[in-house]
Amino acid sequence: MIDYSMIISTFPDKKSAKSAAMLLVEKRLAACVQLMPIESVYSWQGEICNEEEVMLLIKSKADLFREIASAIKEAHTYEVPEIIQIPITDGFSEYLNWIGENTK
């Protein structure tokens, strides 16, 4: 079983992304959330869109994914927010232990 994962989500601006990041860390759903400005090109409702967004890289326990997804959906303005979990199959053990210690 994979114990840890990284969840990726995008938000339309820094303010909403930072608010979601703070919420996830305060609720101990994430040990760390990194915010990165990005440019996204995507298809939505038959149109090609090009937008500035803020991507969250959320480090957590894999079994908290459903709670994290629910918290993101509640805080999000997008009709279909990106919420993707990527399993961490290996990593620096002390860092992975730190994730475990800082999540519920």
TORKOL-514759 format. One record per residue: x, y, z of N, C-alpha, C in turn; residue in one letter. Coordinates in steps of 0.2 Angstrom, whole numbers, plus 5000, padded with zeros to 4 digits. Last residue first. Example, Ala and Ser with C-alpha at 12.3 -4.5 7.8 and 13.67 -1.06 7.14 Angstrom:
BEGIN
506449895035506849955036506450005039s 506649725039506249785039506649845039a 
***
This chain:
BEGIN
498450725049498150685054498050605052k 500150775047499550765045499150715050t 501450775052501150835051500450835048n 502050645052501950675058501550745058e 502050625038501650585042501550615049g 503050715034502350715031501850685036i 504150655041503850725042503150735040w 504250535034504050535041503850605043n 504750595021504050555022503850555029l 505950645026505450695023504750655024y 506650525030506450575035505950625032e 506650455017506250435023506150485028s 506450525002506950525008506450515014f 505450394993505750464994506150465000g 504250314983504850314986505050384988d 502950334978503250264978503850264982t 501650434980502350434981502650364982i 500350444968500650414973501450424974p 499450584965499950554962500350514968i 497850644962498250614966498850574963q 497050794957497350734955497850704960i 495950894953496150864959496350804957i 495251044945495850984944495950964951e 493551074946494251084948494651024946p 492351114937492651054937493351064939v 491951254940491451194939491751124940e 492951344952492851304945492351254946y 493051384964492551424960492451384953t 493251294980493451314973492851344969h 493051244992493351314992493451334985a 492451124990492051164994492351244993e 493551054983492851064980492451124983k 494451044994494551084988493951104984i 493750965003493951025005494051074999a 493750844995493050874997493250944999s 495050814993494650834987494050864989a 495350785006495750845003495250864997i 494550675009494450735013494750795009e 495150584999494450604999494350665003r 496550575003496350604997495650624997f 497050515014496750585016496450615009l 497850415011497150395013496750455015d 499150465008498650445002497950435005a 499550615016499450545016498950525011k 500450745007499950715012500050645012s 500650894998501050835001500650815007k 500150974984499950964991500250894993i 500451104974500751034975500651024983l 499351204965499551184972499851114971l 499551334953499551264955499751254962m 498651464947499151454953499051374954v 498551534930498251504936498851494941e 498051614916498551614921498251584927e 497451534901497351564907497951564912e 496651494887497351504889497351554895n 495651374878495751434883496451434885c 494651334865495351324868495451384872i 492951264867493451314866494151304869e 492151154872492251164864492751224862g 492251164886491651174882491751194875q 493951184885493351194890492751214886w 495651144884494951144881494451144886s 497051244889496551184889495951194885y 498451304895498151294889497651234889v 499051394909498751334907498351344900s 500451444918500051464912499751394909e 500751474935500751434929500351464924i 501451494951501051524946501251484939p 501251384965501651404959501251434954m 501351334981501051374976501451394971l 501351184991501751234987501351264982q 501051135007500751145000501151204997v 501251005019501551055015501151075009c 500350915025500950935029501251005025a 498650915025499250925021499850945026a 497650915034497550865029498150865024l 497650995045498150945045497950885040r 496951115044496551055046497050985046k 498051195040497751205047497351145049e 498251145027498751135032498451145039v 497051185021497251115021497851095026l 497051325023496451275026496751205026l 498151365015498151375023497651325026m 497651325002498251295005498251305013a 496551405001496451335001497051305004a 497251535001496651515006496551445006s 498051524990498351524997497851515002k 497051514980497551464981497851464988a 496451644981496051584982496451524983s 497651724978497251734984496851674986k 498051694966498451674972498051674978k 496851614955497251664957497551644964d 496151494951496251544946496651604948p 497051344954496651394956496651454952f 497351164954497451234951496851274953t 498151024961497551064960497751134957s 498850874966498850934962498250964961i 499550784979498950804975499050864972i 500550654982500550724981499950734977m 500650534996500450554989500550634989s 500950385006501050455004500850474997y 500850245006500650285012500550365010d 500250114996500650184996500350225002i 500449945000500050005000500450065000m 
***
